[in-house]
Amino acid sequence: MEEIGPVDYAVIAFPGNQFKGEIAPALADLTDDGTIRIIDVAFVGKSAGGDTVAMELTELDPEVQASLDKLGIEVGGLFNEDDLQDIADDLEPNFSAAVLLWENVWARKVTKAMRDAGGELVVFERIPHEIVQSAREWAVEQANA
């Protein structure tokens, strides 16, 4: 079996249950240029009254489904019902969320080299965008002072 690069998982919530697939073209750009490979995608939602729903790609509105079909999802079905239900339960009322699982194809070679050298991942964290942006703005201010 082919070695794969690092795999990331994300839940992106949308207020007002207004997900319409606008992120699909940006994801398609990343898959088309070989940066990432979408492994699975699912959707969850919570009504204003607190009722929850979980949907696989095939259960979505045809327009949304068509925009996501272009991503070339290769596996699918990796999210189990319990996981999706837990994600839906954690949403605020009247929110929906895209649940994505993707391989970072761009990092295959370097992560394989790290494993082959006996390296073990000890810590991996993503720094929130707002913190990075604030730090960059501060650095620019300091450089211009």
C-alpha positions in Angstrom: 0.0 0.0 0.0 1.3 3.5 -0.9 2.5 5.7 2.0 0.4 8.7 2.4 1.3 12.1 3.8 -0.1 13.7 7.0 -3.9 13.6 7.3 -5.8 16.5 8.7 -9.4 16.7 10.0 -11.4 19.8 10.4 -15.0 20.8 11.3 -16.0 24.2 9.7 -19.2 25.6 11.2 -21.6 27.9 9.4 -24.1 30.0 11.2 -27.7 30.0 10.1 -27.4 26.6 8.4 -26.3 28.4 5.2 -23.6 26.1 3.8 -24.1 26.2 0.0 -20.8 24.8 -1.3 -18.9 28.0 -1.9 -15.7 26.5 -0.4 -15.7 23.7 -3.0 -13.9 25.7 -5.7 -11.1 26.6 -3.3 -10.8 23.0 -2.3 -10.9 21.9 -6.0 -7.9 24.2 -6.7 -5.9 22.5 -4.0 -6.8 19.0 -5.2 -6.2 19.9 -8.8 -2.7 21.1 -8.2 -1.9 18.1 -6.0 -1.6 20.0 -2.7 -4.2 17.9 -0.9 -6.4 14.9 -1.5 -9.8 14.9 0.0 -10.4 11.5 1.7 -13.8 12.1 3.1 -16.4 14.8 3.6 -19.7 14.8 5.6 -22.1 17.4 6.9 -23.9 17.9 10.2 -26.4 20.4 11.4 -28.4 21.5 14.4 -31.8 23.2 14.0 -32.8 26.2 16.1 -34.8 23.8 18.2 -31.8 21.5 18.8 -32.6 18.7 16.5 -29.5 17.3 14.8 -28.8 15.7 11.4 -25.7 14.0 9.8 -25.4 13.6 6.1 -22.9 12.0 3.7 -22.2 13.6 0.4 -24.8 11.5 -1.4 -27.6 12.9 0.8 -26.9 16.6 0.1 -28.8 19.0 -2.1 -28.0 18.2 -5.7 -26.4 21.6 -6.3 -24.1 21.3 -3.3 -23.4 17.7 -4.2 -22.4 18.6 -7.8 -19.9 21.2 -6.6 -18.3 18.7 -4.2 -18.2 15.8 -6.6 -15.5 17.7 -8.6 -13.1 17.2 -5.6 -12.4 13.6 -6.6 -13.0 12.2 -3.1 -11.3 8.8 -3.2 -12.5 6.9 -0.1 -15.5 8.3 1.7 -17.5 6.7 4.4 -14.8 7.0 7.1 -16.8 9.1 9.5 -19.0 6.9 11.6 -22.5 7.8 12.8 -21.4 8.3 16.4 -18.6 10.7 15.4 -20.9 12.7 13.3 -23.6 12.8 15.9 -21.1 14.0 18.5 -20.0 16.8 16.2 -23.6 17.8 15.5 -24.4 17.7 19.3 -21.5 20.2 19.9 -22.8 22.7 17.4 -24.6 25.8 18.4 -28.3 25.8 17.5 -29.1 26.9 13.9 -25.6 25.9 12.7 -24.3 23.5 10.1 -20.8 22.2 9.6 -18.7 20.6 6.9 -16.5 17.8 8.3 -13.4 17.2 6.2 -10.6 14.7 6.1 -7.7 15.3 3.8 -4.2 14.1 3.0 -1.5 16.8 2.7 0.0 15.4 -0.5 2.6 18.2 -0.5 4.2 16.7 2.7 4.4 13.1 1.7 8.1 13.1 0.9 9.3 15.0 4.0 7.2 13.0 6.4 8.4 9.7 4.9 12.0 10.9 5.3 11.3 11.8 8.9 9.8 8.4 9.6 12.6 6.6 7.7 15.1 8.5 9.9 13.3 7.2 13.0 11.6 10.5 13.8 8.4 10.4 15.8 5.8 13.2 15.9 5.7 14.6 19.4 3.6 17.7 19.0 1.6 19.2 16.2 -0.7 22.1 16.7 -2.3 24.6 14.4 -2.0 28.2 15.5 -5.3 30.0 15.1 -5.4 32.5 12.2 -6.3 35.5 14.5 -3.2 34.9 16.6 -0.9 34.7 13.7 -2.4 37.7 12.0 -2.1 39.8 15.2 1.5 38.7 15.7 2.3 39.7 12.1 0.7 43.1 12.5 2.7 43.7 15.7 5.9 42.7 14.0 5.3 45.1 11.1 4.5 47.9 13.6 7.7 47.2 15.5 9.7 47.2 12.2 8.2 50.5 11.2 8.7 52.2 14.6 
